[in-house]
C-alpha cells in the first residue's frame, strides 16, 4: 500500500533536474515534519527518494537542456508526460506540487486542473526574463505560485496569478558539513596553494557543451599557476561514468574522492568529489560554473565565480531574440548588476574564462569586493525557513481543498 494512503493526504511532486530534486527533497522533509501522515510519489532523484518520495520516474530521464535538444528527445519526454498524466488520473492525489521544469510541469498542471486537482508550482519559470506570454498559461493552470525572489511577486500580481514569496530554500540548505581546514584535509589540498573549482552543470547535455571549454580553461590556468589545485564536485544527477568522455580515473583513490586526468592532457589532474559539493565550494579560491542554480549556491558560499554557458546555436539564436534582460546568471539577476563575469555561447572562450579567473586569484582586493557584493545577494534571497514556508503553503492548500470538499458534500 502506498505510504499515507489511509492515514493522510497524498501529494504528487514532480521535479525535472538536480536543483529541483534538492528543493523538492527539502520541501518533502519540511512537510513530513509538519504532518508525518502525508505520502509522496512522483518524479525525483536521489535526494527526493531519501526524503521519502516514491519516485516512479528518475530525474535522469528528464535532464535535457535547450529548445532544440527538447525537440530531439520529444518522443521520450512525451511518453513520460503521458505516464504522469495517467498516474494523476489513477491515483487522484490531494495536491500536485510541480517544482520548476516548466515546459513539462505546466503541461502536467493542465491535466491536474482538468481533474480538479489543485496545483502548487514551486520556483517560478523566468517569464519575467523571456516568454512573458506564458504567464497567461500559468494563470489558467496553477492555483498558487511559490516564488523564491521578491521581485517576482509584483510581476505575478500584475497578471492576476495567486503568488507568495517564500524565500529561497538555498539560504537554509547551502551549508558545508566540515570546517574549511577539515575539508581541505579531506580532499588532500594544500592550503598554501590556490584552488579552483569546476562546476560543469547537472545535466549530461551541459557536460557535453561545457566540459571541453572548462578543461581548456583549467589547462591555461595550470600553465600560469603550476601548483594550482582543481576540484570538481559531481552533481547528484550524474555519475563518474558520465565523465568518461573527458576524464580518466587514476586508480587507488580514497572513497568519495577520485583523482582524474584529462584524456587530451594527462598532466591536467582534477579531483572529483561526490556528496560534498558545498565543502568543495568553500575550499576554492574561485569557481568556474555553469549558469543556473549553482551560481546562487556559490554566491551563498561567498566564493568569487566566473559563469559559463553554451547551448546549441539554434537554441541560442532563438533565445537571444526572446530574452529581455542583460544578464543570464541568477546571481547577477538577483543582484541587479553584473557582479561576476559571464561568458555565454561564442564568448565562452578558454582564454577569456582563464583571464577572469586569474584576476580573482591574483587580485585579493578585487576578489574581496566581489565577496562583499555576494553578501547582498544572500540578503535579497530572504530569511531562513524557505522550505518550511512553502510546506506551510502546501498544508494550507490541502486544508482548503478538504474544506471545500466537505462543504460540497454537505450541501442539500
MOFENDA-V542303 format. One record per pair of residues at least 6 apart in sequence whose C-alpha atoms are under 8 Angstrom apart, sorted by the first residue. I is the first residue (numbers start at 1). J is the second residue. If there is no record, write none. Layout:
# MOFENDA-V542303
I,J ; I,J
This chain:
# MOFENDA-V542303
2,39 ; 3,38 ; 3,39 ; 3,40 ; 4,10 ; 4,37 ; 4,38 ; 4,39 ; 4,40 ; 5,39 ; 7,37 ; 7,38 ; 8,37 ; 8,38 ; 8,39 ; 9,37 ; 9,38 ; 9,39 ; 9,93 ; 9,94 ; 9,398 ; 10,38 ; 10,39 ; 10,40 ; 10,41 ; 10,93 ; 10,94 ; 10,95 ; 11,38 ; 11,39 ; 11,40 ; 11,41 ; 11,93 ; 11,94 ; 11,95 ; 11,96 ; 11,97 ; 12,40 ; 12,41 ; 12,42 ; 12,88 ; 12,93 ; 12,94 ; 12,95 ; 12,96 ; 12,97 ; 13,24 ; 13,40 ; 13,41 ; 13,42 ; 13,43 ; 13,96 ; 13,97 ; 13,98 ; 13,99 ; 14,42 ; 14,43 ; 14,44 ; 14,96 ; 14,97 ; 14,98 ; 14,99 ; 14,105 ; 15,21 ; 15,24 ; 15,43 ; 15,44 ; 15,59 ; 15,98 ; 15,99 ; 15,100 ; 15,101 ; 16,43 ; 16,44 ; 16,59 ; 16,62 ; 16,63 ; 16,99 ; 16,100 ; 16,101 ; 17,44 ; 17,59 ; 17,60 ; 17,62 ; 17,63 ; 17,101 ; 17,202 ; 17,203 ; 17,237 ; 18,45 ; 18,59 ; 18,202 ; 18,203 ; 18,235 ; 18,236 ; 18,237 ; 19,293 ; 20,44 ; 20,99 ; 20,100 ; 20,101 ; 21,44 ; 21,45 ; 21,46 ; 21,47 ; 21,48 ; 21,59 ; 22,47 ; 22,48 ; 23,99 ; 23,169 ; 23,387 ; 24,44 ; 24,48 ; 24,99 ; 25,47 ; 25,48 ; 25,49 ; 25,50 ; 25,51 ; 26,51 ; 26,169 ; 26,387 ; 27,387 ; 27,388 ; 27,390 ; 27,391 ; 28,40 ; 28,48 ; 28,51 ; 28,52 ; 28,53 ; 28,391 ; 29,51 ; 30,387 ; 30,388 ; 30,391 ; 31,38 ; 31,388 ; 31,391 ; 31,392 ; 31,395 ; 32,38 ; 39,53 ; 40,52 ; 40,53 ; 40,54 ; 41,53 ; 41,54 ; 41,55 ; 41,56 ; 42,53 ; 42,54 ; 42,55 ; 42,56 ; 42,57 ; 42,84 ; 43,55 ; 43,56 ; 43,57 ; 43,58 ; 43,59 ; 44,53 ; 44,55 ; 44,57 ; 44,58 ; 44,59 ; 45,55 ; 45,58 ; 45,59 ; 45,60 ; 45,236 ; 45,237 ; 46,236 ; 46,237 ; 48,55 ; 49,55 ; 57,80 ; 59,237 ; 60,237 ; 60,238 ; 62,77 ; 63,203 ; 63,204 ; 63,205 ; 64,70 ; 64,73 ; 64,203 ; 64,204 ; 64,205 ; 65,203 ; 65,205 ; 65,206 ; 65,311 ; 66,311 ; 66,312 ; 66,315 ; 67,315 ; 68,312 ; 68,314 ; 68,315 ; 69,312 ; 81,104 ; 81,107 ; 81,108 ; 84,108 ; 85,108 ; 85,111 ; 85,112 ; 88,111 ; 88,112 ; 89,115 ; 92,117 ; 93,117 ; 94,117 ; 94,118 ; 94,398 ; 94,401 ; 95,117 ; 95,118 ; 95,119 ; 95,120 ; 95,397 ; 95,398 ; 96,109 ; 96,112 ; 96,117 ; 96,118 ; 96,119 ; 96,120 ; 97,119 ; 97,120 ; 97,121 ; 97,122 ; 98,105 ; 98,109 ; 98,119 ; 98,120 ; 98,121 ; 98,122 ; 99,105 ; 99,121 ; 99,122 ; 99,123 ; 100,121 ; 100,122 ; 100,123 ; 100,124 ; 100,125 ; 101,125 ; 102,125 ; 106,137 ; 106,138 ; 106,141 ; 106,142 ; 109,119 ; 109,141 ; 109,142 ; 110,141 ; 112,118 ; 112,119 ; 113,119 ; 113,141 ; 113,142 ; 118,142 ; 118,143 ; 118,397 ; 118,401 ; 119,141 ; 119,142 ; 119,143 ; 119,144 ; 120,142 ; 120,143 ; 120,144 ; 120,145 ; 120,146 ; 120,394 ; 121,142 ; 121,143 ; 121,144 ; 121,145 ; 121,146 ; 122,145 ; 122,146 ; 122,147 ; 122,390 ; 123,145 ; 123,146 ; 123,147 ; 123,148 ; 124,145 ; 124,146 ; 124,147 ; 124,148 ; 127,133 ; 127,134 ; 127,135 ; 128,152 ; 128,155 ; 129,323 ; 129,324 ; 129,325 ; 130,322 ; 130,323 ; 130,324 ; 131,322 ; 131,323 ; 135,156 ; 135,159 ; 136,159 ; 138,161 ; 139,159 ; 139,160 ; 139,161 ; 143,161 ; 143,162 ; 144,161 ; 144,162 ; 144,163 ; 144,164 ; 145,161 ; 145,162 ; 145,163 ; 145,164 ; 146,163 ; 146,164 ; 146,165 ; 146,166 ; 146,390 ; 147,153 ; 147,163 ; 147,164 ; 147,165 ; 147,166 ; 147,167 ; 148,165 ; 148,166 ; 148,167 ; 148,168 ; 148,169 ; 148,381 ; 149,165 ; 149,167 ; 149,168 ; 149,334 ; 149,380 ; 149,381 ; 150,165 ; 150,167 ; 150,380 ; 150,381 ; 152,165 ; 153,163 ; 153,164 ; 153,165 ; 156,162 ; 156,163 ; 157,163 ; 166,386 ; 166,387 ; 166,389 ; 166,390 ; 167,381 ; 167,382 ; 167,383 ; 167,384 ; 167,385 ; 167,386 ; 167,389 ; 168,381 ; 168,382 ; 168,383 ; 168,384 ; 168,386 ; 168,387 ; 169,384 ; 169,385 ; 169,386 ; 169,387 ; 170,296 ; 170,297 ; 170,300 ; 170,386 ; 171,300 ; 171,378 ; 171,381 ; 171,382 ; 171,383 ; 171,384 ; 171,385 ; 171,386 ; 172,384 ; 172,385 ; 172,386 ; 174,278 ; 174,297 ; 174,300 ; 174,301 ; 175,278 ; 175,301 ; 176,276 ; 176,278 ; 176,279 ; 176,282 ; 177,276 ; 177,278 ; 177,279 ; 178,279 ; 179,279 ; 180,279 ; 180,282 ; 180,283 ; 181,191 ; 183,279 ; 183,280 ; 183,283 ; 184,190 ; 184,191 ; 184,283 ; 187,257 ; 187,271 ; 187,273 ; 189,229 ; 193,227 ; 193,228 ; 193,229 ; 194,227 ; 194,228 ; 194,229 ; 194,284 ; 194,285 ; 194,361 ; 195,228 ; 195,229 ; 195,230 ; 195,231 ; 195,283 ; 195,284 ; 195,285 ; 195,286 ; 196,228 ; 196,229 ; 196,230 ; 196,231 ; 196,284 ; 196,285 ; 196,286 ; 196,287 ; 196,288 ; 197,230 ; 197,231 ; 197,232 ; 197,233 ; 197,280 ; 197,281 ; 197,284 ; 197,286 ; 197,287 ; 197,288 ; 197,289 ; 198,214 ; 198,230 ; 198,231 ; 198,232 ; 198,233 ; 198,287 ; 198,288 ; 198,289 ; 199,232 ; 199,233 ; 199,234 ; 199,287 ; 199,288 ; 199,289 ; 199,290 ; 199,294 ; 200,206 ; 200,207 ; 200,210 ; 200,211 ; 200,214 ; 200,289 ; 200,290 ; 201,207 ; 201,235 ; 201,289 ; 201,290 ; 201,291 ; 201,294 ; 202,234 ; 202,235 ; 202,236 ; 202,237 ; 202,238 ; 203,237 ; 203,238 ; 204,238 ; 204,242 ; 206,290 ; 206,310 ; 206,311 ; 207,243 ; 209,310 ; 209,311 ; 210,290 ; 210,308 ; 210,309 ; 210,310 ; 211,246 ; 212,246 ; 213,348 ; 213,349 ; 213,350 ; 214,288 ; 214,350 ; 215,262 ; 216,350 ; 217,349 ; 217,350 ; 217,351 ; 217,353 ; 217,354 ; 218,230 ; 218,268 ; 218,354 ; 219,268 ; 220,350 ; 220,351 ; 220,354 ; 221,228 ; 221,354 ; 221,358 ; 222,228 ; 222,268 ; 229,270 ; 230,269 ; 230,270 ; 230,271 ; 231,270 ; 231,271 ; 231,272 ; 231,273 ; 231,280 ; 232,270 ; 232,271 ; 232,272 ; 232,273 ; 232,280 ; 233,272 ; 233,273 ; 233,274 ; 233,275 ; 233,276 ; 233,277 ; 233,280 ; 234,240 ; 234,272 ; 234,273 ; 234,274 ; 234,275 ; 234,277 ; 235,274 ; 235,277 ; 236,274 ; 236,275 ; 245,263 ; 246,262 ; 246,263 ; 246,264 ; 247,260 ; 247,261 ; 247,262 ; 247,263 ; 248,260 ; 248,261 ; 248,262 ; 248,263 ; 249,258 ; 249,259 ; 249,260 ; 249,261 ; 250,258 ; 250,259 ; 250,260 ; 250,261 ; 251,259 ; 253,259 ; 256,273 ; 256,274 ; 256,275 ; 257,271 ; 257,272 ; 257,273 ; 257,274 ; 258,271 ; 258,272 ; 258,273 ; 259,269 ; 259,270 ; 259,271 ; 259,272 ; 260,269 ; 260,270 ; 260,271 ; 260,272 ; 261,267 ; 261,268 ; 261,269 ; 261,270 ; 262,268 ; 262,269 ; 262,270 ; 273,280 ; 278,301 ; 281,287 ; 281,298 ; 281,301 ; 281,303 ; 282,301 ; 282,302 ; 282,303 ; 284,303 ; 285,303 ; 285,304 ; 285,360 ; 285,361 ; 286,303 ; 286,304 ; 286,305 ; 286,306 ; 286,357 ; 286,360 ; 286,361 ; 287,298 ; 287,303 ; 287,304 ; 287,305 ; 287,306 ; 287,357 ; 288,305 ; 288,306 ; 288,307 ; 288,308 ; 288,353 ; 288,357 ; 289,295 ; 289,305 ; 289,306 ; 289,307 ; 289,308 ; 290,307 ; 290,308 ; 290,309 ; 291,307 ; 291,308 ; 291,309 ; 291,328 ; 291,329 ; 291,330 ; 292,329 ; 292,330 ; 293,330 ; 295,305 ; 295,307 ; 295,329 ; 295,330 ; 295,331 ; 296,330 ; 296,331 ; 298,304 ; 298,305 ; 299,331 ; 299,374 ; 299,375 ; 299,377 ; 299,378 ; 300,374 ; 300,375 ; 300,377 ; 300,378 ; 302,371 ; 302,374 ; 302,375 ; 303,371 ; 304,340 ; 304,360 ; 304,367 ; 304,370 ; 304,371 ; 305,340 ; 305,341 ; 305,357 ; 306,340 ; 306,341 ; 306,342 ; 306,343 ; 306,353 ; 306,356 ; 306,357 ; 307,329 ; 307,340 ; 307,341 ; 307,342 ; 307,343 ; 307,344 ; 308,342 ; 308,343 ; 308,344 ; 308,348 ; 308,353 ; 309,343 ; 309,344 ; 309,345 ; 309,348 ; 310,344 ; 310,345 ; 310,346 ; 310,348 ; 311,345 ; 316,345 ; 327,333 ; 327,338 ; 327,342 ; 328,342 ; 329,342 ; 331,339 ; 331,377 ; 332,338 ; 332,339 ; 332,340 ; 334,377 ; 334,380 ; 334,381 ; 335,376 ; 335,377 ; 335,380 ; 339,370 ; 339,373 ; 339,374 ; 340,370 ; 341,356 ; 343,349 ; 343,352 ; 343,353 ; 359,366 ; 359,367 ; 360,366 ; 360,367 ; 361,367
